[in-house]
């Protein structure tokens, strides 16, 4: 599928090695704030698919959808199959940890390059992430040196250990926990680290998603409190919110439209503050 009509104004490129799809504000005559997104490791499974699923068209902001390491143009050897082979061998140490570490390393330079190329306000950014991309966004919220106005997370991996347990249950496998992987899971436990998160957080959760996603999200909302977070449940939505396999951009699903509206509302409030 080619780029949909909604993405006809999109700018595709690479910033400091990071593939991106940027959607400009409707008024390009004046600088606008920056919202950055990271996609799922499921549908939507690419920066282009994420841009189609959550375009936030009514928001006066540059919406820049970033490609995650180990996906898309940066798939490991073997492409899609190679990625899932790495995940099946050790999802924590082969995928989650290196992917997150690489985002932490490349993010500052990528944002600096985007600011130099696009008419972006010199103001704190908005962050969006879905599933493991939500876990990445949470990790970036622990970096006090990154000015963030607000974050919006869709079915995020708020705690890694319950997600690994869910994979064991769903796929009838046993994950070989080690001291190192336990340490990684402890680091990526954002209920435990709620006090480190630097900006208000919107949690958008699918009513039909697994308890490994819904319960930690509710726990994070409780830990952050009403002043620092909001929890919205999308009726009937499961974990993914785009057409599978989610590599190419596709028309918005009904659930994605609801998520998109929540994100637009949230950032219109917080980016204008």
N, C-alpha and C positions, 0 to 999 in steps of 0.2 A: 504494500500500500504506500502511495506517495504521501507527502505532507498534505494534511487536510487544509481546507480553506482557512480555518481558524489560525493556522500557523504560517500563513502566506507571508507575514511580515517578519518571520523569525530570522535571526542571524545565527548561523552555525559556525563554529570555529573551535579553536584550541587556545587556552590561556595557561601558560606555564605548564604545558603538558596535559592539561585537563580538558577533555572534550566538553563542549557546552552547546546548548540551544538557548538563545536569549530572545525574550519577547519584549519589545519596547513599550513604553507607556503611550497612550493615545495622543498625548500632547508631548511631542518630542522637542518643542521649542524651549522648554525649561527643564532643568535637572530634576531627576526623580530619585527617590531612595532605591535601595537594592534589596531584593529578596532572592535568596539562593536556595535551591532544592536538591535533595538527593533521593533517587528513586528506590524502589524495592528491589529485592532479589527474587522477584516474581512480577506479575503484571500490575503496573507498568515497570518494565525491566530495562529501560534505557532513558537517557535524557530527553530524546524526542518523544517517546511514549508518555513520559511524565509531563512534558509541556502540553501535550494534547489532552491528557486526563485532568490536569489542574492548571489551566492557563491563567486564572485570576484576571480576566480581561478588564474588569471594572476597576481594578486597583491602579492608582497612579504610582507606578513603580516599574523599574526594570525587574522582570522575573527571569532569572538566569538558572536554567536547569543543568546541573552538573552530572557528568558521567562518573560513576563509581569506579575505582580501581578494580581490576580483574573482570570487568564486564565490557560489553560492546566493543569499541575500538581497542580496548585493552584486555580483551579476553586472553587467558593463558593459552598455551599450546593445546590444540584440540578444540578450541572455541567453546561453544555451549557445553558440549560433552566433557571437555577438559575441565571446565569450571566445576561441573557437578561431580566429576571424579575427585577433584581436590576436596570438595565439600564432604563427600561420602567417606573419604579417608580420615579426615579430621577437620570438622567444620570450624571449630574454635581456633585452632592453630594454623590451619591452611587458608582460611578465608576471613573470618571475623577479625582476628587480631591484625594480620598484615593489611587488610583493606582499611581498617580504622586508622592504623598508624600512618599509612600512606596519605590518607586525607589530612591528618593532622600536619604532616610535613609539607604538603603541597598547597594547602588552603591559603596561607597568607600571601604567597607570591601570585597565586591565581587571582585572588581578589584585587590585589594591587594592579595587575595587568588589566583586568576588566575595568577598573576605575579609570585607567589611562586611555582606554579605547572607547568607552561609552560615556554618555553625559549623565553620570551618577552623582547624586548629592554626597557631600562629605558628612555623612551621618551614620549612626549605628545601623546594622543590617538586620534583616529578618531571615530566619532559618526555617526550612521545611524539610521533613524527612518522613519516608514511609517504611515501615518494617525495619530491616537492618539499616536503611538510610535514616530512619528515625533514631536508631542507636548511635549512628555517626553524629547526627545533629545534637543529641544529648551530650556526647563526648566533647563536642566543640563548645557547648555551653559551660563546661568546666574550665575553659581557658579564659581567665580573667582579662588577658591582654587583648581579646577579641571583642570589640564593642558590638553588642547585640541588643536590638530594641525589643524583640520578642521572637518566640519560636512557636511553630505549629507542627504537631507530630501526628501522623496518621497510622494507627495500629503499630506503634513503635515497639522495638525490642527494648523494653525498659529494664528488664532483668534477663541476662543471658541464660542462666542455669535452667529456668523453667521452660525456655524455648527448646533447649537441647533435650530436656526430658520429654517434651511434647513430640519431638522428632522420633525419639525412641519408641514412644507409644504408637504414633501414627505409622511409622515405617517398619516397626518390629525389628529394631536394631538396638545394639548396646554401644553407647559412646564410651571409649576408653579414657576416663578421666585420669589426669596426671596432676602432679603438684603445680606444674606450669599452667595447664589449662584451667585449674581451679583458681589460680591467681588472676588469670585473665577474666574469668567470670566474675570474680569479686570486684575487679576494677570496673567492669561494665555492669554494675548493679547501681542504677541511678535512683532507686528508692533509698538505698543506704547513703548515697551521695547527694540527696536532694538539697542539702544546705549549700552545696557548691555551685548549683545552677545559677547563672548570672542574669537571667531575664525571665519575664512572664512566659508561661507555657500553656498553649492550647492543646489538649489531647482529644483527638477525634477517633472514636473507636467504633468498629463494626459490631453490631449487636450479635452477629453470628460468628464472630471470630473466636479462636480457641482461648481457653482460660489462661493459657500461658502468656497471652497478650492482654486480655481484658483485666485480669486481677492485678498484675503489677501496675498497669496504668491507673487503676482506681487507687492503689496504694500510693503511687506518686502524687496523685491529686490530693489525697489526704495529707501526705507529708508536706506538700507545698502550701496547702491551704487555699481558701477562696481568693485571697488578695493576690496570690502569685500564680494561680492556675485556673483553668476552666476545663471541664470534662463534658464532651458532647458525644452522645451515642447515635449512630446512624442506623435506623431500623432496617433489619433484613440484610445488612452488609456483612460479608465475611471478611477474609483477610485482604484479598486482592480487589482492585477496583478498576481494572481495565480488561480488555479482551486478551485472553491468553494467545500466544505466549508473551505478548507485551513488549516485543522488541520494536515493532514499527508503530508510529502514531496511528491512533484509531479514534473514531467518534467517542465522545464522552458517554460513559454509562450513566444510568440514572443515579447510582450511588455516587459516582465521581462528581456529578453536578451538585449534589448536596454537600459533599466535602469541599468542593471549590467555593461554594457560597460561604461556608463557615470560615475558610481561610481568608477569603476576601474581606469579610466583616472584621475578623480579628486584626488583620494588618492595617486596614483602614483606620482602625482605632489606635493602634500602637505605633505605627510609623508616623502618624500625624502629631503624636504627643511631643 
